[in-house]
Amino acid sequence: MTRFVIVGAGPVGFHLGREIGRRSRVVFSDTCPRVSSAIRALGHTAIEYPLDAFEWRRDDIAVLATKATAAIAAVEPIPQGVPIVCVSNGLNPDLRAARAGQVAFATVDFAVSRNGAGSVVCTRRGRITLSRASAKRATERLAASLAGSSVRASIARDIEPHLWSKLLLNASLDAVAALTGQTLGQVFGHTGSFHAFRRLLREGLAVLRAARIPLRKVQGITPSLLDRVVHTPVASGMAALLARRSALRVESSMLGDLRKGEPTEIDYLNGRIVEAAGRMGLDAVGHRRVIEICRDMEAGLAEPGLGAAQLLEACPWPAPASKPAPRRLRSPRARFRGPPISATHAERSARPSSRKTAGA
């Protein structure tokens, strides 16, 4: 029987492992002894990191759910023959190079958080999208273990568009929520924050389009369609209201890192967009500004607050995607009847009338 080892038992890792455990055996591993003790109290198997003394089996699959900043260190004790499925945020080319052929990437779009009692609560249901290419069919076995659970699993032939689509939304929405100290839903209810989110989303879209990176749906909508919706006056207000209600309790993990004084994933999110822009000869000035503000907060020079949204207003807004002018269609009959009716009327009005007037 396949055994899944969840490396990083934070909210995302614990929720995913809990759902996998309905059909398969799961072992949790975390660097925090308090988290491991809480997991054991719930009746699950948990071991403390590092995994040097852990006895790996031939059919084991490691699910990497740590922060992107800790991914490289987390995979060091995992043997070379054990397949790894990484669900961390952002793009991590260093991890891909360090375990080439061993690690497969996936994206999750469900949202989980800890409540006041410390329990993990799913605040927004979603799915996990897994790469088809994986060692020992690890992703297919993981998808089979999630059958019938609250996490819907799907297999993608090319995972890169899914990674970039999720990254773009994280870099636009989660970054603004973290820097302003709000939940994701509150961003849509504050004018300055919502303005900053729209600005970053449009700038990131321009970079991905220039790089010819296709986009995929995240929570049922593509980033390009979301951009059109939030920039349409009537639809924007309705979308903001719905998003605010659905994500009112969803907190960005980046905000938690800033509050605890830990390094954030800003380089793996906004930093990747800035790098992609540089390769295309573009300048993602808005995302660069986000990185600068986040660096100040990491260094303790500033604190998350609504004033961060105003700092983004100094950046010039990217121009909207150009669209060809709509063609004016004329009916086939009009092509054979000469000038428009208005010109015909003008010509007739200039002629003297041949009709006799009354009394003439």
C-alpha positions in Angstrom: 0.0 0.0 0.0 1.3 3.4 -0.9 2.4 5.6 2.0 2.4 9.4 1.6 4.8 11.4 3.6 3.7 15.0 4.0 6.8 17.2 4.4 5.5 20.4 5.9 2.3 20.0 8.0 1.1 23.6 7.8 -2.5 24.4 6.9 -2.2 23.3 3.3 -0.1 20.2 4.0 -2.3 19.1 6.8 -5.5 19.5 4.9 -4.2 17.7 1.9 -2.8 14.9 4.0 -6.1 14.6 5.9 -7.9 14.1 2.6 -5.4 11.6 1.3 -5.6 9.7 4.5 -9.2 8.8 3.8 -8.0 6.1 1.4 -4.2 5.8 2.0 -1.7 5.8 4.8 -0.2 9.2 5.7 2.7 10.3 7.8 3.1 13.9 8.7 6.5 15.6 9.2 7.0 19.2 10.4 9.9 21.2 11.9 7.7 22.5 14.7 7.3 20.1 17.7 4.1 21.8 18.7 2.5 21.1 15.3 3.6 17.5 15.4 2.2 17.1 18.9 -1.1 18.6 17.8 -1.3 16.2 14.8 -0.7 13.2 17.1 -3.4 14.4 19.4 -5.8 14.2 16.5 -4.9 10.5 15.9 -2.5 10.9 13.0 1.1 9.7 12.6 3.5 12.5 12.9 7.3 12.6 13.1 9.6 15.6 13.7 11.9 16.9 11.1 14.6 16.2 10.0 13.9 12.8 8.5 17.4 11.4 8.9 16.2 8.5 11.1 13.0 7.9 9.1 12.8 4.5 7.4 11.7 5.1 3.8 9.9 2.4 1.8 10.1 1.6 -1.9 6.5 2.7 -2.6 6.6 5.9 -0.5 5.7 9.2 -2.1 6.8 12.5 -0.5 4.4 15.5 -0.8 6.4 18.7 -0.3 4.1 21.3 1.2 6.6 23.6 2.8 7.2 27.3 2.0 9.1 27.8 -1.3 12.0 29.3 0.8 12.4 26.1 2.7 11.9 23.6 -0.2 15.6 22.9 -1.0 16.5 22.2 2.6 13.4 20.1 3.1 14.2 17.6 0.3 17.8 17.0 1.4 17.0 13.9 3.7 14.7 12.4 1.1 16.4 9.5 -0.8 17.0 9.8 -4.5 14.6 7.0 -5.4 11.6 8.5 -3.6 9.3 10.5 -6.0 8.4 14.0 -4.8 5.2 16.0 -5.5 5.7 19.7 -4.8 2.6 21.8 -4.0 4.6 24.9 -2.8 3.7 28.3 -4.2 5.6 30.0 -7.0 8.2 28.8 -9.3 11.3 27.1 -7.9 13.9 26.3 -10.7 16.5 25.5 -8.1 14.4 22.6 -6.7 13.8 21.4 -10.3 17.5 21.3 -11.0 18.5 19.8 -7.6 16.1 16.8 -8.1 15.8 16.6 -11.8 13.4 13.7 -12.8 12.4 13.1 -9.2 10.2 16.1 -8.4 6.8 16.8 -10.1 5.0 20.0 -9.5 1.3 20.7 -8.7 -0.9 23.6 -7.9 -3.7 23.9 -5.3 -6.5 26.5 -5.4 -8.3 25.6 -2.2 -7.8 27.9 0.8 -7.3 26.8 4.4 -6.4 28.6 7.6 -6.1 28.0 11.3 -9.0 29.1 13.5 -8.7 30.5 17.0 -8.4 27.0 18.5 -5.5 26.1 16.2 -7.5 23.7 14.1 -7.2 23.8 10.3 -10.4 24.9 8.6 -11.0 24.8 4.8 -12.3 28.3 4.0 -12.7 27.8 0.3 -12.9 24.4 -1.6 -10.9 23.8 -4.7 -8.8 21.4 -6.6 -5.2 20.2 -7.1 -3.8 20.1 -10.6 -0.9 17.6 -11.0 1.7 17.2 -13.7 1.2 14.0 -15.8 5.0 13.5 -16.0 6.2 12.0 -12.7 8.5 9.3 -11.3 6.8 6.0 -10.6 3.4 7.5 -11.6 3.4 9.4 -8.3 0.9 12.0 -9.4 -1.5 9.5 -10.8 -1.3 7.5 -7.5 -1.9 10.7 -5.6 -4.9 11.6 -7.7 -6.4 8.2 -7.1 -5.9 8.6 -3.3 -8.0 11.8 -3.4 -10.9 10.2 -5.2 -14.1 11.0 -3.3 -12.5 13.6 -1.1 -13.2 17.3 -0.9 -10.1 18.0 -2.9 -10.8 17.4 -6.6 -7.7 16.1 -8.5 -6.9 16.6 -12.2 -3.9 15.6 -14.3 -2.4 18.2 -16.7 -0.1 17.3 -19.6 1.7 20.6 -19.3 1.8 22.0 -15.7 3.7 25.2 -16.6 0.7 27.2 -17.6 -1.1 26.2 -14.4 1.9 27.2 -12.3 2.2 30.6 -14.0 -1.6 31.3 -13.7 -1.5 30.5 -10.0 1.7 32.5 -9.5 0.1 35.6 -11.2 -2.9 35.6 -8.9 -0.7 35.1 -5.9 1.7 37.9 -6.9 -1.2 40.2 -7.6 -3.8 39.5 -4.8 -1.8 37.7 -2.0 1.0 40.3 -2.2 -1.4 43.2 -1.8 -3.3 41.5 1.0 0.0 40.8 2.9 1.4 44.3 2.5 -1.8 46.0 3.5 -2.5 43.7 6.4 -5.9 42.5 5.1 -7.5 39.2 4.2 -8.0 38.4 0.5 -11.7 39.4 0.7 -10.9 42.7 2.4 -8.7 43.7 -0.6 -11.9 43.8 -2.8 -13.6 46.1 -0.3 -10.9 48.7 0.0 -10.6 51.1 -2.9 -6.8 51.6 -2.8 -6.1 47.9 -2.3 -8.4 46.9 -5.1 -6.8 49.5 -7.3 -3.4 48.1 -6.6 -4.5 44.5 -7.3 -5.9 45.4 -10.7 -2.7 47.3 -11.5 -0.5 44.3 -10.7 -2.7 41.9 -12.4 -2.7 43.9 -15.7 1.1 44.3 -15.6 1.7 40.6 -14.9 -0.6 39.7 -17.8 1.3 42.0 -20.2 4.6 40.1 -19.2 3.1 36.6 -19.7 1.6 37.6 -23.0 4.9 38.9 -24.2 6.5 35.7 -23.1 3.8 33.7 -24.9 2.9 31.8 -21.7 -0.7 30.4 -22.0 -3.0 30.8 -19.0 -5.3 28.3 -17.3 -8.2 28.6 -14.9 -7.7 29.2 -11.2 -10.9 28.8 -9.1 -12.9 28.6 -12.3 -11.6 31.7 -14.1 -8.5 32.6 -16.1 -6.4 35.6 -15.1 -7.1 37.3 -18.5 -10.9 37.0 -18.0 -10.6 38.2 -14.4 -8.6 41.2 -15.7 -11.5 42.1 -18.1 -14.1 41.7 -15.4 -12.4 43.9 -12.8 -11.9 46.6 -15.3 -15.5 46.7 -16.5 -17.4 49.3 -14.4 -20.6 47.3 -13.6 -19.1 43.9 -13.6 -16.2 45.1 -11.5 -18.5 46.1 -8.6 -20.4 42.9 -8.6 -17.2 40.7 -8.9 -15.6 42.6 -6.0 -18.7 42.1 -3.8 -18.8 38.3 -4.5 -15.0 37.9 -4.0 -15.2 39.9 -0.8 -17.8 37.6 0.6 -16.2 34.3 -0.5 -12.7 35.2 0.6 -13.4 37.4 3.7 -11.7 34.9 6.0 -8.9 33.8 3.7 -5.5 35.2 4.9 -2.4 35.3 2.9 0.4 33.1 4.1 2.8 35.9 3.2 1.1 38.1 5.8 1.7 35.5 8.5 5.4 35.4 7.5 5.7 39.2 7.9 4.0 39.1 11.3 6.4 36.4 12.5 9.4 38.1 11.0 10.2 35.2 8.7 11.3 35.4 5.0 8.5 35.6 2.6 8.0 33.9 -0.8 8.1 37.3 -2.6 11.1 36.2 -4.8 9.2 33.1 -6.0 6.1 35.1 -6.9 6.7 38.7 -7.9 10.4 38.1 -8.4 9.6 35.5 -11.2 7.5 38.1 -13.0 10.2 40.7 -12.8 12.7 38.1 -14.1 10.4 37.2 -17.0 9.9 40.8 -17.8 13.7 41.4 -17.9 14.2 38.5 -20.4 11.6 40.1 -22.7 13.1 43.6 -22.4 10.2 44.9 -20.3 10.1 46.5 -16.9 7.5 45.2 -14.4 7.7 48.4 -12.3 4.7 47.6 -10.1 5.9 44.2 -9.1 9.4 45.6 -8.5 7.8 48.2 -6.2 6.0 45.4 -4.3 9.3 43.6 -3.7 10.9 46.8 -2.4 8.1 47.4 0.1 8.2 43.8 1.2 11.9 44.0 1.8 11.4 47.0 4.1 8.8 45.1 6.0 11.0 42.0 6.3 13.8 44.2 7.7 11.4 45.7 10.2 11.5 49.2 8.6 7.8 49.2 8.0 4.7 47.3 9.0 1.8 45.9 7.0 -0.9 48.5 6.6 -3.3 50.2 4.2 -0.7 52.9 3.4 1.2 50.3 1.3 -1.6 50.5 -1.3 -0.9 54.2 -1.7 2.8 53.6 -2.4 1.9 51.6 -5.5 0.1 54.6 -6.9 3.5 56.2 -7.8 4.0 53.5 -10.4 2.6 54.3 -13.9 -0.3 52.1 -14.9 0.3 49.7 -17.8 -1.7 50.4 -21.0 -4.6 48.1 -21.6 -4.2 45.5 -24.3 -4.8 47.0 -27.7 -7.8 45.8 -29.6 -8.5 46.3 -33.3 -11.2 48.8 -34.1 -14.6 47.1 -34.6 -15.7 46.9 -38.3 -18.8 48.7 -39.3 -20.9 46.2 -41.2 -23.3 47.4 -43.9 -26.1 45.5 -45.3 -25.7 44.0 -48.8 -28.6 46.1 -50.0 -26.9 49.3 -49.0 -23.9 48.7 -51.3 -26.1 49.0 -54.4 -28.3 51.9 -53.4 -25.7 54.6 -53.5 -25.1 57.1 -50.8 -26.5 56.9 -47.3 -30.1 58.0 -46.8 -29.1 61.2 -45.1 -27.2 62.4 -48.2 -30.0 61.4 -50.5 -32.4 63.5 -48.4 -30.1 66.4 -48.5 -29.9 66.2 -52.3 -33.6 66.0 -52.7 -34.2 68.9 -50.3 -31.9 71.1 -52.5 -34.1 70.6 -55.6 -37.2 72.8 -56.2 -40.4 70.9 -55.5 -42.4 69.9 -58.6 -45.6 69.6 -56.6 -48.2 72.4 -56.8 -48.9 74.0 -53.5 -52.5 74.6 -52.4 -54.0 77.8 -53.9 -51.4 78.0 -56.7 
